[in-house]
Every structure is written in structure tokens, then in C-alpha cells.
């Protein structure tokens, strides 16, 4: 279940989407299941574009970020991205083939969307809520950044 949490955490930091929240989450998992994204430039580019590695790194650093130089932060962001793309992307297809995700409901208001789901792997069920928040940009699509909360 530890790998599932890593994958779900990775998929929780979505950058933007142009469809309904549930559709975006489904598309990410579909692309991740297709094969090793490192061997398919189109899938890798798509997956990379869906994750806000900068925000992910900032959340990991938390309060420690204020004591770090911009050079250290940039290095950390690159390192997190490299770790995820080089370790999670290649393992995702095999791992996700046995995962079943049931989307329970989606709540949308002006500045956020929450997708409630249950993830099942080898009989173990985990509730996962994806909370997608508008990023405040002026793009023509609906732009959101997602944070995952596991109950």
C-alpha cells in the first residue's frame, strides 16, 4: 500500500486541467497505466504537465523553505521531479493494473472541486479525496492545482 500512497500523492499535485475534475484524474491514471512514460515522450510530457513539482516541493519543505536559498530550493524541486519521474513513472503500469478506483461523487464550487473516491488494491480499500483548487491564473481553460487528502 506504500507504493499506492506514493502514486496517489504524486497524482494529487495536478497542475491544470481542461475538463471535469474526475475526467482529469481518470486521464492521468489511464496514461500512467499505458506503459513506461519514460519510453513514450508524449505520455511523459502529458504527465509532467499535470503535476506542479514546484508546489509539491514547497509542501515537502514546509517551514524549512524559508531558511533555504533559492538555489537550494531549485535543486530540491529538480531532485523531487527526477525521483518521481525516474522511479514512479516506470513502475506505475504494473502497479496500477490491479488498482480499482471508484469515484463516489464530485463537488464543484467557484474556486475548488473535490472528487471523493475509494481505491482498492488487493482487497485493501483506501478512501482518497482529491481537492482541486483554482490556481488564480488567467488561462482560457479551467486551471486548478490539486491537493490530495487521504482519510
N, C-alpha and C positions, 0 to 999 in steps of 0.2 A: 504494500500500500504506500510505502515511502516514495517509490517512483511515480505512482499516480499523483501524489500530492505535489511533487516537483513539476510534473507535466501540467497539472491544473494551475499551479502557481504561475508557471510560465504563460499559460494561456489566459491568465487573469489580467495581465497588463496589456490590454489591447490598446492600440493607438487610435485608429479611426475605423469607421465603417460607413457603408452607404446603403445599408438595408436594415431590416428589423434586427434588434439585438440577438434574438435566438438564431436567426439565419447566419449572422456573423460567426457566432460560436460554432455552429454546425459546420460552416465552411472551413474554419481553422482546423477542426478535428478531421474533416474529410481530407484536406490537403496533407495534414500530418500523417495520416494513415496510408496515403498513396505509395510511399516509398521513402527512401532516404533523401530528404530535401537537399542535402549537400551534393547529390548527384543530379539534381534537377534544378537548374538555375531559376526557372520560372517559379517553382514552388518555394525555393529558398527566398527569393525576392519577395514573394507574397507573404510568407510567414514573417520574415524580418520586418516588413512594413506594418504588420499588425501589432507589433509589440513595442512598447515605449521603454526601451532599455535604460534610458536616462532616468525616467521616473522609477523604474524598478530598482536601479542602483541607489537612487536617493532614498527610497523606502528602506532598503537594506542598511544603509549607513545611518539613517535616523539622525540622532543628535550629534554623532561623530562627524557628520558632514561639515559642520560649522568650524571644526578645528583642522580641516584639511585644505591644502592648496588646490587651486583649480586644476593644476597639472595632476595631482594625486586623484582627484575626482574623475578627470578624463580617463586616466589609466584604469581606475576601478570600473567605470562604465564599459570600457572596451573589454576588460577582463571578464566581466559578467556576461556580456554578449558572446564572447568567444567560448566560454564554458558552456553556455546554453546551446549555442548553435552546433558546437562540436561534440557534445555528449548527448543532449536530449533529442535533437533532430534525427540522428541516425537510429536511435532506439525506439522512437515513437511508433513506427509502423507495427513492429512486433508486439509492443506493449499494448497499443490501443486496439488491436484486433479482437481482444477478449473483453473490451470495455463496452458497457451499455449505458447510455445516458438517457434518462427520462426527463424531459422538460415539463415541469409541473405548471408553471404559469409565468407570465411576464407582466410586470407593472411598469408603465411609462408615464412620466410627467414631463414638465417643461425642461428640466435640466438633468434628469437622470433616468436610467432604466435599470430594473433589477430582474434578472432571469433566475428563477428558482428551479433547481434540478436535483436529481439523485443520480449518482454514479455508482454502477455496480461492476465489480471486478472479482471474479472467482467467488461469488456468493456474498462478498462483503459490500455493503451499501453505505455510501457516504453522501450526506446532503451537502450540496455546493450551491451557493448563491453568487451569481456574477452581478456586480453592481457597476454599471457603466455610467460615467459622468461626462457631461459635455466638457470639452476642453477650452471653450471660450474663443476658439479661432473663428475666422470669418469665411470658412470654406463653404463651397456650394453644397456639399454633402452634409449629412448629419455627422458631426465629429464628436467622438466620445473617447474617453480613456476609461478602461475598466479596472476595477479592483475586485479581488475575489475574497469572499468571506466564507469560511468553512465552519459549519455548526457541529 
